[in-house]
Each structure stands twice: as structure tokens, then as C-alpha cells.
Amino acid sequence: MTSCPTLPIPEARIRPRTALLASADSSFRRRLNNVLTGLHWQVEEALGGADAWRQAQAALPEAVIVDSWLPDLDCAEFLREFGASFPGVELLSTDGSALDLRAGGPHRRELLFALQRSQETDHGAWNPTEPPGWDAGEARHQVVRSANNGCTRSISDGNERNAPTSLADRSEERLSDRARPNASERLPEFVGIAPCILEVSRRIRLVAPRSTPVLIEGPTGSGKELVAEALHRLSTRSRRPFVAINCAAIPEALLEAELFGHTRGAFTGAVQGRVGRIEAADGGTLFLDEIGEMPLALQAKLLRFVESGELQRVGDNETVKVDVRVVAATHRPLAQHTVTGAFRADLYYRLAVFLIRTPALADHLEDLPLLVTHFIEKMGREVPVKRIASEAMEKLAAHAWPGNVRELEHVLERAAILAGDTPELTIDEIDFGAAVN
């Protein structure tokens, strides 16, 4: 292996330069921290993208080094948005590429040197705590994401490679050991064997035992509440309440009292005090559905609760300590809304510590037959189970499914009603016009 050039150690400055490392790999963070400390850098560490963003806002670093895989945010998306929001910060990924290859920062050569030195002692592939449900023997493709443009490339099975000598090769080796999830690890709440569905189950299993806040993003009808219920079921809080509230279904004037509770006489019509949904979930899980619809003024009060665990009922001067795990869901791109000011950035990064994305049905149409069978059998608890004709299935497969899995369930239920006593659902009963999205 080609030896690295020896760089002169810079003299200590009055204000140490600060580097922020964002990686879920504690071993990698430790090695890089040691090298940068030797180069007279002050080093801060972040476990993921949301944590890195929060720390960068608190104390602007000179440089941020981001792993090519983040556990909570898409790496390419994070790099683009971080670079736009922090244009003065030098940004590098662990494969050695800068966000903008046309302009190298003043510390670029030194940071690349630190990356290479830190990986010289890495004699094994990247290996954090092995997530359940990953079977390397089943993988046919591994994906390596390029941090500067978000492109992907496939690595064929059996591709023999020599020991990597370049920094990019080392990062590729670390990431390519990740394989597709095993179908046997699918949670019972989710029907399908597509990789994106199995990934949802995998991420739920990883984070469920913790009290980490979770943000669920996905289109309408894709099963976000199922994810929240599975997180609660697999958590240590499963014996305590699971309290859900739809932030879009309650008028703005009443939402605060609904969440935080109120005292008697706090407002017109408050003839007696009432415990809010947050307090009712004490010890358990609070599910805030459609969090993107929450008014900005109320977002500030929710932020205070998420940060301190204390709430104040409407009309009361006393605070109440509450222990809940917050799970939020939205169909909106909240990261983009933080840029426009439609959603508070500080609240977003408190909620999006761990991100789970539910896929659109169009992204896993290979699961359509399994889903159809599941819903027909579910309806069979009340009426005789029906068959579905091949032409009807073809019609279902050709549909765009803007309402996702929920729309599919409604279409099949309507078809079963239209079929009456007929044992088979035909193409004539498949009607998308009145589907509820």
C-alpha cells in the first residue's frame, strides 16, 4: 500500500478549529477523532444527520465530515441541504469527495489526509451492531451512494477485488457489506416482501426498544400509523398507553387544549378541567399524526415539551412532568418546509432523530397479489371469502394508486359489495372512481 505523505502538524491557534464527524460507526468516529486531535482540531461527534445539523447550528464548525451512510437521513439529500444552509463550512464525505469538486476548501488536503490515516488502521469492513434481518448470503446487489451527486452503482455478485488502496475503495468496502433484509424478519403489521417494506420492519426493530423520537414520512395511505403502533408494541412502553392525535383534524383554537389539557374556566365552555393527550400518554407513546399541519405558535410550545419533558396546561401556571416517547408522522417534506419557514427547524431536528419512510404502493407493486389476498381474507371475517379474476388483477396492477394501500383496501371492499353473492370479483366490480384517498 502506498504510504501517506507526512503533513506538518499545524501550530496551535488561539481558537481551535472545530470538525464535526457524522457517522453511526463508533469505531470510525474514534479513529478519525484521534487523528484530527493530533492535528490540533477540536472534534465533535454526531450519530446521524439530524444530530449533526443540530450541533452545527449550536456551534458553527470549520469542517463537517459525513459518513456515506446515515441511519436517519438520506446522505445525498443531507449534503445538498447542509451545503446550502452552511455555505461557509467545509463539507466532506468519507469517500473523500467534497460537496463541490470545483472548489477545494482551505482544509481539504489536511482533512483528506486525516481520513486516509484513520482508515489505515481499519482492518475490517464497517460493522456496527448488526441489525436483525440482514442476510448477506441473499444479497444480489449492494449499493454505494456517491455523496456529491447521490448516484448509485451496483456491485455484481462474485466481483473479485484486491485489497483496497484508495480512500474511495475503503469506503466502498465498508458500505457494500450491507445486504438486503431477510423476509423472515418482516413484522406482522406489514404485508409484502419488497425490499422497501422489509426495510421499514428493520428500522422499526432497531429503534423500537429505545425512547428515541421517531419521524415517519410517507404519502397518504401508506401505513404511517401502523408503523407507530408497531414501534409502541415492540417497545418497553407497550403496557402503557398509546395515544394518537391527528393534528389536522382538530381546529387550531382547540388543538392546544387537546394536547396540553386545560383548567376549569381557562376559556369559554371549559366548565371543568381536562387532562390533555400528552399527559394521558404518560409512560407510553404519543403519536402526533400529520405534524406538518400544526400551527407555528403551537410548534414552539411542543418544542419546549420535547426538550424538557414538562408541559403547562392552558390556564395553569404550574408545570407537569410527563414521560412519553414522541412519534410523529407527516405526508409533507418537512425538511423543505423548514427552509421556507413553514415548519420550525429546531422542532424538526428534535423529532427527526430517527427517520422511517413508508413507501408508496407504486414503489412495491410486486406485493400487490399479497396485499389483495390479505384484504380479501380480512373481509372474509364478515362475509364469505371471494376469489379475484385474473383480468381484475391486471386492472389493479395497471392503476397508479395515488391513495396507496388504503385506496387498495377501499377498492376491494367496494368491489366485494358490488359483487354481492357472486364468489368472484371480476373486472366489472373494480371501480377506482370513488376511491377514498
Buried (B, 14 or more C-beta within 10 A) or exposed (E): EEEEEEEEEEEEEEEEBBBBBBBBBEBBBEBBBBBBBEBEBBBBBBBBBBBBBBBBEEEEBBBBBBBBBBBBBBBBBBBBBBBEBBEEBBBBBBBBBBBEEEEBBEBBEBBBBBBBBBBBEBEEEBEEEEBEBBEEEEBEBBEBBBBBEEEEEEBEEEEEEEEBEEBBBBBBBBBBBBBBBBBEBBBEBBBBBBBBBBBBBBBBBBBBEBBBBBBBBBBBBBBBBBBBBBBBBBBEBEEBBBBBBBBEEBEEEEBBBBBBBBBEEBEEEBEEBBEBBBBBBBEBBBBBBBBBBBEEEBBEBBBBBBEEEEBBBBBBEEBBEBEBBBBBBBBBEBBEBBEEEEBBBBBBBBBBBBBBBBBBBEBBBEBBBBBBEBBBEEBEEEEEEBEBBEEBBEBBEEBEBBBBBBBBBBBBBBBBEBBEEEEEBBBBBBEBEEBEE
